[in-house]
Amino acid sequence: MDKQLNTEEMESVLGENVKKLRLQKNLDRETLAKQAGVSVTAIKNLESGKGAAIKTLLRVVRCLGREDWLAGLAPIASINPLHMVKNKPIRQRASGRRLNIHGNDQK
C-alpha cells in the first residue's frame, strides 16, 4: 500500500531529485543558479526541501532540461467542462409581473 506524502515530504523528495539531477549533469550550485537566474540560496532551499518559489522551481527545472516533470501539474484538458453544459434557450422576452394569491404584485 502506497503512503500518501505530506507537503514537507514531497518538498524533500523533489529537492533530492533536483540535487541528483544537478550532480548527474556535473553542475555546482553556483553554475545552476547563474543559468537559472536565481540565487544560490534559492537552490539550497529547493534542494533541502525548505521551500522555494514556483518561479524558482520552474527556472531550475527548465535549466536541467526536465520540463516533463511539470506536465502532470497542469495537464492540457481534452474536454472543456463548459462545453458539456447544455445550452439554455435564448430568452425572447422578459417575464411579466405575476400576481400572488392576494392580488398584489410579486417581485
C-alpha positions, 0 to 999 in steps of 0.5 A: 500500500502506497503512503500518501506524502505530506507537503514537507515530504514531497518538498524533500523528495523533489529537492533530492531529485533536483540535487541528483539531477544537478550532480548527474549533469556535473553542475555546482550550485553556483553554475545552476543558479547563474543559468537559472537566474536565481540565487544560490540560496534559492537552490539550497532551499529547493534542494533541502526541501525548505521551500522555494518559489514556483518561479524558482522551481520552474527556472531550475527545472527548465535549466536541467532540461526536465520540463516533463516533470511539470506536465502532470501539474497542469495537464492540457484538458481534452474536454472543456467542462463548459462545453458539456453544459447544455445550452439554455434557450435564448430568452425572447422576452422578459417575464411579466409581473405575476400576481400572488394569491392576494392580488398584489404584485410579486417581485 
